[in-house]
Amino acid sequence: MLRPDAVILLLIYWAAIPFGVYAFGHALMQRADAFTVADKLTKPAWLGISGGATAALILFQFGGPGTFFWMAGLVAVLVYIVDVRPRLVEVQRGPRW
């Protein structure tokens, strides 16, 4: 039987991949000028970052020799979801009264 901490890490490992796919898909669907208006990196840069991060989440396993790359991919995906995505949505929605 797995220990509770191993179960939590396994859930994080499997949940990270859909988050990566979502981040890449969201970046792909946004207008290119919204990234510059939001004062973030360009759209191709975020597509590369989120695509590479998703690839790292898929290719490397947490707890193996590629743990560093997996964690870097997770951080990149979370930065997009927590920092860039809300700003892009705000910029494209316009001023809220």
Biopython code that builds the backbone (N, CA, C, O; Angstrom):
import numpy as np
from Bio.PDB.StructureBuilder import StructureBuilder

atoms = [
    (1, "MET", "N", (0.844, -1.183, 0.000)),
    (1, "MET", "CA", (0.000, 0.000, 0.000)),
    (1, "MET", "C", (0.888, 1.245, 0.000)),
    (1, "MET", "O", (1.921, 1.296, 0.667)),
    (2, "LEU", "N", (0.459, 2.229, -0.757)),
    (2, "LEU", "CA", (1.228, 3.472, -0.854)),
    (2, "LEU", "C", (1.043, 4.338, 0.381)),
    (2, "LEU", "O", (-0.028, 4.377, 0.986)),
    (3, "ARG", "N", (2.112, 5.026, 0.734)),
    (3, "ARG", "CA", (2.031, 5.978, 1.845)),
    (3, "ARG", "C", (1.227, 7.198, 1.390)),
    (3, "ARG", "O", (1.163, 7.475, 0.192)),
    (4, "PRO", "N", (0.616, 7.928, 2.317)),
    (4, "PRO", "CA", (-0.193, 9.102, 1.939)),
    (4, "PRO", "C", (0.615, 10.155, 1.187)),
    (4, "PRO", "O", (0.093, 10.775, 0.261)),
    (5, "ASP", "N", (1.876, 10.373, 1.562)),
    (5, "ASP", "CA", (2.667, 11.372, 0.854)),
    (5, "ASP", "C", (2.956, 10.927, -0.577)),
    (5, "ASP", "O", (3.029, 11.762, -1.478)),
    (6, "ALA", "N", (3.121, 9.633, -0.795)),
    (6, "ALA", "CA", (3.342, 9.122, -2.146)),
    (6, "ALA", "C", (2.086, 9.287, -2.997)),
    (6, "ALA", "O", (2.173, 9.578, -4.190)),
    (7, "VAL", "N", (0.930, 9.103, -2.387)),
    (7, "VAL", "CA", (-0.334, 9.281, -3.120)),
    (7, "VAL", "C", (-0.501, 10.737, -3.538)),
    (7, "VAL", "O", (-0.918, 11.017, -4.661)),
    (8, "ILE", "N", (-0.178, 11.661, -2.643)),
    (8, "ILE", "CA", (-0.299, 13.090, -2.963)),
    (8, "ILE", "C", (0.649, 13.466, -4.094)),
    (8, "ILE", "O", (0.257, 14.180, -5.017)),
    (9, "LEU", "N", (1.891, 12.995, -4.033)),
    (9, "LEU", "CA", (2.848, 13.286, -5.101)),
    (9, "LEU", "C", (2.398, 12.677, -6.426)),
    (9, "LEU", "O", (2.587, 13.284, -7.481)),
    (10, "LEU", "N", (1.817, 11.505, -6.382)),
    (10, "LEU", "CA", (1.313, 10.872, -7.598)),
    (10, "LEU", "C", (0.157, 11.675, -8.197)),
    (10, "LEU", "O", (0.074, 11.833, -9.415)),
    (11, "LEU", "N", (-0.722, 12.176, -7.350)),
    (11, "LEU", "CA", (-1.828, 13.010, -7.838)),
    (11, "LEU", "C", (-1.312, 14.304, -8.464)),
    (11, "LEU", "O", (-1.812, 14.734, -9.504)),
    (12, "ILE", "N", (-0.318, 14.923, -7.836)),
    (12, "ILE", "CA", (0.277, 16.143, -8.403)),
    (12, "ILE", "C", (0.924, 15.830, -9.742)),
    (12, "ILE", "O", (0.794, 16.594, -10.699)),
    (13, "TYR", "N", (1.622, 14.704, -9.804)),
    (13, "TYR", "CA", (2.286, 14.307, -11.045)),
    (13, "TYR", "C", (1.284, 14.162, -12.185)),
    (13, "TYR", "O", (1.525, 14.661, -13.284)),
    (14, "TRP", "N", (0.178, 13.493, -11.942)),
    (14, "TRP", "CA", (-0.808, 13.277, -12.999)),
    (14, "TRP", "C", (-1.662, 14.512, -13.277)),
    (14, "TRP", "O", (-2.147, 14.679, -14.395)),
    (15, "ALA", "N", (-1.852, 15.370, -12.292)),
    (15, "ALA", "CA", (-2.640, 16.586, -12.521)),
    (15, "ALA", "C", (-1.835, 17.640, -13.275)),
    (15, "ALA", "O", (-2.417, 18.514, -13.919)),
    (16, "ALA", "N", (-0.523, 17.572, -13.206)),
    (16, "ALA", "CA", (0.315, 18.586, -13.845)),
    (16, "ALA", "C", (0.205, 18.548, -15.366)),
    (16, "ALA", "O", (0.258, 19.593, -16.013)),
    (17, "ILE", "N", (0.056, 17.382, -15.932)),
    (17, "ILE", "CA", (0.015, 17.260, -17.395)),
    (17, "ILE", "C", (-1.216, 17.966, -17.978)),
    (17, "ILE", "O", (-1.057, 18.726, -18.932)),
    (18, "PRO", "N", (-2.429, 17.759, -17.461)),
    (18, "PRO", "CA", (-3.566, 18.519, -18.002)),
    (18, "PRO", "C", (-3.417, 20.034, -17.808)),
    (18, "PRO", "O", (-3.846, 20.812, -18.660)),
    (19, "PHE", "N", (-2.814, 20.451, -16.696)),
    (19, "PHE", "CA", (-2.572, 21.878, -16.503)),
    (19, "PHE", "C", (-1.633, 22.408, -17.578)),
    (19, "PHE", "O", (-1.835, 23.511, -18.085)),
    (20, "GLY", "N", (-0.616, 21.639, -17.928)),
    (20, "GLY", "CA", (0.307, 22.046, -18.982)),
    (20, "GLY", "C", (-0.372, 22.153, -20.338)),
    (20, "GLY", "O", (-0.147, 23.104, -21.086)),
    (21, "VAL", "N", (-1.195, 21.178, -20.641)),
    (21, "VAL", "CA", (-1.936, 21.207, -21.910)),
    (21, "VAL", "C", (-2.876, 22.405, -21.935)),
    (21, "VAL", "O", (-3.009, 23.072, -22.961)),
    (22, "TYR", "N", (-3.529, 22.679, -20.808)),
    (22, "TYR", "CA", (-4.427, 23.828, -20.722)),
    (22, "TYR", "C", (-3.664, 25.136, -20.920)),
    (22, "TYR", "O", (-4.120, 26.016, -21.650)),
    (23, "ALA", "N", (-2.506, 25.268, -20.275)),
    (23, "ALA", "CA", (-1.720, 26.499, -20.395)),
    (23, "ALA", "C", (-1.290, 26.719, -21.844)),
    (23, "ALA", "O", (-1.378, 27.836, -22.355)),
    (24, "PHE", "N", (-0.827, 25.665, -22.503)),
    (24, "PHE", "CA", (-0.418, 25.796, -23.901)),
    (24, "PHE", "C", (-1.605, 26.142, -24.786)),
    (24, "PHE", "O", (-1.505, 27.017, -25.647)),
    (25, "GLY", "N", (-2.725, 25.465, -24.583)),
    (25, "GLY", "CA", (-3.919, 25.745, -25.385)),
    (25, "GLY", "C", (-4.436, 27.153, -25.167)),
    (25, "GLY", "O", (-4.868, 27.812, -26.113)),
    (26, "HIS", "N", (-4.396, 27.618, -23.930)),
    (26, "HIS", "CA", (-4.851, 28.974, -23.642)),
    (26, "HIS", "C", (-3.949, 30.004, -24.313)),
    (26, "HIS", "O", (-4.434, 30.971, -24.900)),
    (27, "ALA", "N", (-2.647, 29.798, -24.227)),
    (27, "ALA", "CA", (-1.706, 30.722, -24.872)),
    (27, "ALA", "C", (-1.894, 30.714, -26.379)),
    (27, "ALA", "O", (-1.767, 31.752, -27.028)),
    (28, "LEU", "N", (-2.192, 29.569, -26.930)),
    (28, "LEU", "CA", (-2.396, 29.447, -28.374)),
    (28, "LEU", "C", (-3.628, 30.215, -28.843)),
    (28, "LEU", "O", (-3.637, 30.746, -29.953)),
    (29, "MET", "N", (-4.658, 30.281, -28.021)),
    (29, "MET", "CA", (-5.919, 30.900, -28.420)),
    (29, "MET", "C", (-5.963, 32.419, -28.197)),
    (29, "MET", "O", (-6.915, 33.067, -28.631)),
    (30, "GLN", "N", (-4.969, 32.990, -27.543)),
    (30, "GLN", "CA", (-4.993, 34.415, -27.225)),
    (30, "GLN", "C", (-4.440, 35.245, -28.376)),
    (30, "GLN", "O", (-3.644, 34.760, -29.181)),
    (31, "ARG", "N", (-4.870, 36.493, -28.444)),
    (31, "ARG", "CA", (-4.347, 37.408, -29.453)),
    (31, "ARG", "C", (-2.906, 37.756, -29.115)),
    (31, "ARG", "O", (-2.546, 37.866, -27.943)),
    (32, "ALA", "N", (-2.084, 37.929, -30.140)),
    (32, "ALA", "CA", (-0.661, 38.206, -29.926)),
    (32, "ALA", "C", (-0.436, 39.567, -29.281)),
    (32, "ALA", "O", (0.473, 39.723, -28.466)),
    (33, "ASP", "N", (-1.261, 40.557, -29.640)),
    (33, "ASP", "CA", (-1.052, 41.889, -29.081)),
    (33, "ASP", "C", (-1.454, 41.975, -27.605)),
    (33, "ASP", "O", (-1.029, 42.894, -26.905)),
    (34, "ALA", "N", (-2.263, 41.037, -27.129)),
    (34, "ALA", "CA", (-2.670, 41.053, -25.723)),
    (34, "ALA", "C", (-1.481, 40.803, -24.799)),
    (34, "ALA", "O", (-1.447, 41.318, -23.682)),
    (35, "PHE", "N", (-0.525, 40.032, -25.248)),
    (35, "PHE", "CA", (0.648, 39.753, -24.423)),
    (35, "PHE", "C", (1.477, 41.008, -24.210)),
    (35, "PHE", "O", (1.949, 41.260, -23.101)),
    (36, "THR", "N", (1.658, 41.795, -25.260)),
    (36, "THR", "CA", (2.450, 43.019, -25.114)),
    (36, "THR", "C", (1.689, 44.079, -24.338)),
    (36, "THR", "O", (2.287, 44.824, -23.562)),
    (37, "VAL", "N", (0.388, 44.160, -24.534)),
    (37, "VAL", "CA", (-0.421, 45.117, -23.772)),
    (37, "VAL", "C", (-0.414, 44.744, -22.289)),
    (37, "VAL", "O", (-0.406, 45.625, -21.429)),
    (38, "ALA", "N", (-0.415, 43.460, -21.988)),
    (38, "ALA", "CA", (-0.388, 43.000, -20.605)),
    (38, "ALA", "C", (1.009, 43.112, -19.999)),
    (38, "ALA", "O", (1.202, 42.774, -18.832)),
    (39, "ASP", "N", (1.979, 43.579, -20.773)),
    (39, "ASP", "CA", (3.359, 43.756, -20.322)),
    (39, "ASP", "C", (3.982, 42.423, -19.910)),
    (39, "ASP", "O", (4.659, 42.317, -18.887)),
    (40, "LYS", "N", (3.732, 41.413, -20.738)),
    (40, "LYS", "CA", (4.301, 40.076, -20.534)),
    (40, "LYS", "C", (5.178, 39.751, -21.734)),
    (40, "LYS", "O", (5.259, 40.540, -22.675)),
    (41, "LEU", "N", (5.827, 38.609, -21.709)),
    (41, "LEU", "CA", (6.606, 38.166, -22.860)),
    (41, "LEU", "C", (5.684, 38.007, -24.061)),
    (41, "LEU", "O", (4.462, 38.019, -23.916)),
    (42, "THR", "N", (6.261, 37.860, -25.233)),
    (42, "THR", "CA", (5.463, 37.740, -26.452)),
    (42, "THR", "C", (4.738, 36.394, -26.501)),
    (42, "THR", "O", (5.043, 35.468, -25.748)),
    (43, "LYS", "N", (3.770, 36.321, -27.412)),
    (43, "LYS", "CA", (3.011, 35.089, -27.569)),
    (43, "LYS", "C", (3.909, 33.923, -27.977)),
    (43, "LYS", "O", (3.787, 32.848, -27.391)),
    (44, "PRO", "N", (4.816, 34.084, -28.966)),
    (44, "PRO", "CA", (5.691, 32.951, -29.292)),
    (44, "PRO", "C", (6.559, 32.506, -28.115)),
    (44, "PRO", "O", (6.837, 31.315, -27.969)),
    (45, "ALA", "N", (6.985, 33.441, -27.285)),
    (45, "ALA", "CA", (7.788, 33.075, -26.117)),
    (45, "ALA", "C", (6.971, 32.229, -25.155)),
    (45, "ALA", "O", (7.455, 31.211, -24.660)),
    (46, "TRP", "N", (5.734, 32.638, -24.883)),
    (46, "TRP", "CA", (4.905, 31.862, -23.959)),
    (46, "TRP", "C", (4.462, 30.536, -24.562)),
    (46, "TRP", "O", (4.270, 29.562, -23.834)),
    (47, "LEU", "N", (4.299, 30.483, -25.871)),
    (47, "LEU", "CA", (4.004, 29.199, -26.505)),
    (47, "LEU", "C", (5.186, 28.257, -26.350)),
    (47, "LEU", "O", (5.003, 27.069, -26.085)),
    (48, "GLY", "N", (6.392, 28.774, -26.512)),
    (48, "GLY", "CA", (7.581, 27.956, -26.326)),
    (48, "GLY", "C", (7.758, 27.510, -24.890)),
    (48, "GLY", "O", (8.095, 26.356, -24.622)),
    (49, "ILE", "N", (7.528, 28.439, -23.964)),
    (49, "ILE", "CA", (7.679, 28.105, -22.550)),
    (49, "ILE", "C", (6.640, 27.076, -22.121)),
    (49, "ILE", "O", (6.983, 26.072, -21.497)),
    (50, "SER", "N", (5.381, 27.317, -22.449)),
    (50, "SER", "CA", (4.338, 26.388, -22.009)),
    (50, "SER", "C", (4.414, 25.063, -22.762)),
    (50, "SER", "O", (4.129, 24.012, -22.189)),
    (51, "GLY", "N", (4.794, 25.102, -24.039)),
    (51, "GLY", "CA", (4.953, 23.854, -24.793)),
    (51, "GLY", "C", (6.130, 23.028, -24.281)),
    (51, "GLY", "O", (6.025, 21.812, -24.123)),
    (52, "GLY", "N", (7.246, 23.699, -24.025)),
    (52, "GLY", "CA", (8.397, 22.995, -23.480)),
    (52, "GLY", "C", (8.134, 22.464, -22.078)),
    (52, "GLY", "O", (8.569, 21.369, -21.721)),
    (53, "ALA", "N", (7.418, 23.252, -21.294)),
    (53, "ALA", "CA", (7.077, 22.815, -19.940)),
    (53, "ALA", "C", (6.155, 21.600, -19.974)),
    (53, "ALA", "O", (6.322, 20.669, -19.186)),
    (54, "THR", "N", (5.192, 21.609, -20.875)),
    (54, "THR", "CA", (4.293, 20.464, -21.005)),
    (54, "THR", "C", (5.058, 19.227, -21.466)),
    (54, "THR", "O", (4.809, 18.122, -20.984)),
    (55, "ALA", "N", (5.978, 19.415, -22.390)),
    (55, "ALA", "CA", (6.801, 18.293, -22.837)),
    (55, "ALA", "C", (7.634, 17.737, -21.681)),
    (55, "ALA", "O", (7.774, 16.522, -21.540)),
    (56, "ALA", "N", (8.185, 18.628, -20.856)),
    (56, "ALA", "CA", (8.967, 18.178, -19.702)),
    (56, "ALA", "C", (8.088, 17.418, -18.710)),
    (56, "ALA", "O", (8.527, 16.430, -18.121)),
    (57, "LEU", "N", (6.859, 17.873, -18.526)),
    (57, "LEU", "CA", (5.946, 17.176, -17.611)),
    (57, "LEU", "C", (5.600, 15.789, -18.123)),
    (57, "LEU", "O", (5.400, 14.864, -17.335)),
    (58, "ILE", "N", (5.528, 15.643, -19.426)),
    (58, "ILE", "CA", (5.190, 14.348, -20.012)),
    (58, "ILE", "C", (6.410, 13.417, -20.046)),
    (58, "ILE", "O", (6.302, 12.232, -19.733)),
    (59, "LEU", "N", (7.557, 13.959, -20.424)),
    (59, "LEU", "CA", (8.737, 13.127, -20.644)),
    (59, "LEU", "C", (9.471, 12.719, -19.373)),
    (59, "LEU", "O", (10.025, 11.622, -19.301)),
    (60, "PHE", "N", (9.480, 13.585, -18.380)),
    (60, "PHE", "CA", (10.254, 13.307, -17.175)),
    (60, "PHE", "C", (9.323, 12.926, -16.037)),
    (60, "PHE", "O", (8.197, 13.413, -15.934)),
    (61, "GLN", "N", (9.823, 12.048, -15.194)),
    (61, "GLN", "CA", (9.021, 11.575, -14.079)),
    (61, "GLN", "C", (9.533, 12.183, -12.777)),
    (61, "GLN", "O", (10.740, 12.295, -12.567)),
    (62, "PHE", "N", (8.614, 12.569, -11.917)),
    (62, "PHE", "CA", (8.990, 13.094, -10.609)),
    (62, "PHE", "C", (9.617, 11.971, -9.791)),
    (62, "PHE", "O", (9.064, 10.875, -9.703)),
    (63, "GLY", "N", (10.760, 12.246, -9.199)),
    (63, "GLY", "CA", (11.447, 11.244, -8.406)),
    (63, "GLY", "C", (12.506, 10.491, -9.176)),
    (63, "GLY", "O", (13.245, 9.693, -8.599)),
    (64, "GLY", "N", (12.590, 10.731, -10.465)),
    (64, "GLY", "CA", (13.607, 10.077, -11.286)),
    (64, "GLY", "C", (14.751, 11.032, -11.579)),
    (64, "GLY", "O", (14.869, 12.081, -10.946)),
    (65, "PRO", "N", (15.594, 10.670, -12.536)),
    (65, "PRO", "CA", (16.736, 11.525, -12.864)),
    (65, "PRO", "C", (16.334, 12.867, -13.486)),
    (65, "PRO", "O", (17.136, 13.801, -13.485)),
    (66, "GLY", "N", (15.142, 12.982, -14.006)),
    (66, "GLY", "CA", (14.691, 14.220, -14.622)),
    (66, "GLY", "C", (13.811, 15.073, -13.728)),
    (66, "GLY", "O", (13.059, 15.914, -14.220)),
    (67, "THR", "N", (13.894, 14.869, -12.427)),
    (67, "THR", "CA", (13.047, 15.599, -11.484)),
    (67, "THR", "C", (13.200, 17.105, -11.629)),
    (67, "THR", "O", (12.214, 17.838, -11.556)),
    (68, "PHE", "N", (14.432, 17.573, -11.833)),
    (68, "PHE", "CA", (14.670, 19.007, -11.973)),
    (68, "PHE", "C", (13.904, 19.579, -13.158)),
    (68, "PHE", "O", (13.297, 20.644, -13.051)),
    (69, "PHE", "N", (13.929, 18.878, -14.284)),
    (69, "PHE", "CA", (13.220, 19.359, -15.475)),
    (69, "PHE", "C", (11.709, 19.307, -15.272)),
    (69, "PHE", "O", (10.984, 20.189, -15.731)),
    (70, "TRP", "N", (11.236, 18.258, -14.576)),
    (70, "TRP", "CA", (9.816, 18.154, -14.294)),
    (70, "TRP", "C", (9.356, 19.314, -13.420)),
    (70, "TRP", "O", (8.317, 19.922, -13.678)),
    (71, "MET", "N", (10.134, 19.615, -12.386)),
    (71, "MET", "CA", (9.760, 20.708, -11.486)),
    (71, "MET", "C", (9.823, 22.058, -12.196)),
    (71, "MET", "O", (8.967, 22.914, -11.970)),
    (72, "ALA", "N", (10.822, 22.258, -13.047)),
    (72, "ALA", "CA", (10.907, 23.500, -13.820)),
    (72, "ALA", "C", (9.694, 23.633, -14.742)),
    (72, "ALA", "O", (9.154, 24.729, -14.896)),
    (73, "GLY", "N", (9.268, 22.544, -15.346)),
    (73, "GLY", "CA", (8.073, 22.564, -16.186)),
    (73, "GLY", "C", (6.829, 22.908, -15.399)),
    (73, "GLY", "O", (5.989, 23.680, -15.861)),
    (74, "LEU", "N", (6.707, 22.340, -14.211)),
    (74, "LEU", "CA", (5.546, 22.631, -13.361)),
    (74, "LEU", "C", (5.529, 24.102, -12.957)),
    (74, "LEU", "O", (4.475, 24.738, -12.975)),
    (75, "VAL", "N", (6.681, 24.640, -12.596)),
    (75, "VAL", "CA", (6.753, 26.058, -12.205)),
    (75, "VAL", "C", (6.374, 26.948, -13.385)),
    (75, "VAL", "O", (5.630, 27.914, -13.215)),
    (76, "ALA", "N", (6.877, 26.634, -14.580)),
    (76, "ALA", "CA", (6.560, 27.451, -15.758)),
    (76, "ALA", "C", (5.061, 27.439, -16.052)),
    (76, "ALA", "O", (4.478, 28.480, -16.356)),
    (77, "VAL", "N", (4.445, 26.274, -15.963)),
    (77, "VAL", "CA", (3.003, 26.163, -16.207)),
    (77, "VAL", "C", (2.222, 26.949, -15.161)),
    (77, "VAL", "O", (1.268, 27.655, -15.490)),
    (78, "LEU", "N", (2.626, 26.825, -13.911)),
    (78, "LEU", "CA", (1.912, 27.535, -12.847)),
    (78, "LEU", "C", (2.095, 29.046, -12.955)),
    (78, "LEU", "O", (1.169, 29.795, -12.644)),
    (79, "VAL", "N", (3.261, 29.508, -13.386)),
    (79, "VAL", "CA", (3.466, 30.949, -13.593)),
    (79, "VAL", "C", (2.510, 31.458, -14.663)),
    (79, "VAL", "O", (1.911, 32.522, -14.506)),
    (80, "TYR", "N", (2.365, 30.703, -15.749)),
    (80, "TYR", "CA", (1.434, 31.133, -16.792)),
    (80, "TYR", "C", (0.008, 31.181, -16.257)),
    (80, "TYR", "O", (-0.701, 32.165, -16.466)),
    (81, "ILE", "N", (-0.415, 30.127, -15.569)),
    (81, "ILE", "CA", (-1.800, 30.053, -15.101)),
    (81, "ILE", "C", (-2.099, 31.106, -14.033)),
    (81, "ILE", "O", (-3.181, 31.692, -14.032)),
    (82, "VAL", "N", (-1.160, 31.349, -13.134)),
    (82, "VAL", "CA", (-1.412, 32.239, -12.002)),
    (82, "VAL", "C", (-1.117, 33.702, -12.321)),
    (82, "VAL", "O", (-1.784, 34.589, -11.788)),
    (83, "ASP", "N", (-0.138, 33.970, -13.174)),
    (83, "ASP", "CA", (0.278, 35.347, -13.422)),
    (83, "ASP", "C", (-0.143, 35.865, -14.794)),
    (83, "ASP", "O", (-0.756, 36.928, -14.892)),
    (84, "VAL", "N", (0.176, 35.138, -15.838)),
    (84, "VAL", "CA", (-0.044, 35.637, -17.196)),
    (84, "VAL", "C", (-1.500, 35.530, -17.610)),
    (84, "VAL", "O", (-2.064, 36.497, -18.121)),
    (85, "ARG", "N", (-2.119, 34.381, -17.402)),
    (85, "ARG", "CA", (-3.498, 34.171, -17.842)),
    (85, "ARG", "C", (-4.475, 35.198, -17.282)),
    (85, "ARG", "O", (-5.252, 35.758, -18.055)),
    (86, "PRO", "N", (-4.478, 35.479, -15.960)),
    (86, "PRO", "CA", (-5.428, 36.481, -15.466)),
    (86, "PRO", "C", (-5.212, 37.862, -16.075)),
    (86, "PRO", "O", (-6.173, 38.589, -16.326)),
    (87, "ARG", "N", (-3.969, 38.219, -16.310)),
    (87, "ARG", "CA", (-3.680, 39.530, -16.903)),
    (87, "ARG", "C", (-4.165, 39.579, -18.352)),
    (87, "ARG", "O", (-4.697, 40.601, -18.786)),
    (88, "LEU", "N", (-3.992, 38.503, -19.096)),
    (88, "LEU", "CA", (-4.482, 38.460, -20.475)),
    (88, "LEU", "C", (-6.004, 38.558, -20.521)),
    (88, "LEU", "O", (-6.562, 39.267, -21.358)),
    (89, "VAL", "N", (-6.658, 37.855, -19.635)),
    (89, "VAL", "CA", (-8.125, 37.906, -19.584)),
    (89, "VAL", "C", (-8.582, 39.315, -19.239)),
    (89, "VAL", "O", (-9.537, 39.820, -19.829)),
    (90, "GLU", "N", (-7.912, 39.948, -18.297)),
    (90, "GLU", "CA", (-8.271, 41.312, -17.904)),
    (90, "GLU", "C", (-8.070, 42.302, -19.048)),
    (90, "GLU", "O", (-8.914, 43.171, -19.273)),
    (91, "VAL", "N", (-6.974, 42.178, -19.759)),
    (91, "VAL", "CA", (-6.678, 43.093, -20.867)),
    (91, "VAL", "C", (-7.696, 42.925, -21.997)),
    (91, "VAL", "O", (-8.150, 43.913, -22.576)),
    (92, "GLN", "N", (-8.048, 41.696, -22.307)),
    (92, "GLN", "CA", (-8.964, 41.457, -23.429)),
    (92, "GLN", "C", (-10.416, 41.727, -23.072)),
    (92, "GLN", "O", (-11.235, 41.972, -23.957)),
    (93, "ARG", "N", (-10.742, 41.686, -21.793)),
    (93, "ARG", "CA", (-12.117, 41.947, -21.364)),
    (93, "ARG", "C", (-12.416, 43.430, -21.378)),
    (93, "ARG", "O", (-13.558, 43.830, -21.607)),
    (94, "GLY", "N", (-11.413, 44.248, -21.139)),
    (94, "GLY", "CA", (-11.618, 45.686, -21.107)),
    (94, "GLY", "C", (-11.862, 46.171, -19.694)),
    (94, "GLY", "O", (-11.879, 45.382, -18.749)),
    (95, "PRO", "N", (-12.052, 47.478, -19.555)),
    (95, "PRO", "CA", (-12.255, 48.031, -18.206)),
    (95, "PRO", "C", (-13.588, 47.554, -17.615)),
    (95, "PRO", "O", (-14.605, 47.480, -18.305)),
    (96, "ARG", "N", (-13.548, 47.238, -16.334)),
    (96, "ARG", "CA", (-14.765, 46.805, -15.632)),
    (96, "ARG", "C", (-15.231, 47.938, -14.734)),
    (96, "ARG", "O", (-14.450, 48.512, -13.974)),
    (97, "TRP", "N", (-16.504, 48.245, -14.834)),
    (97, "TRP", "CA", (-17.042, 49.385, -14.082)),
    (97, "TRP", "C", (-17.745, 48.874, -12.899)),
    (97, "TRP", "O", (-18.282, 49.655, -12.114)),
]
sb = StructureBuilder()
sb.init_structure("model")
sb.init_model(0)
sb.init_chain("A")
sb.init_seg("    ")
for serial, (resi, resn, name, xyz) in enumerate(atoms, 1):
    if name == "N":
        sb.init_residue(resn, " ", resi, " ")
    sb.init_atom(name, np.array(xyz, "f"), 0.0, 1.0, " ", f" {name:<3s}", serial, name[0])
structure = sb.get_structure()
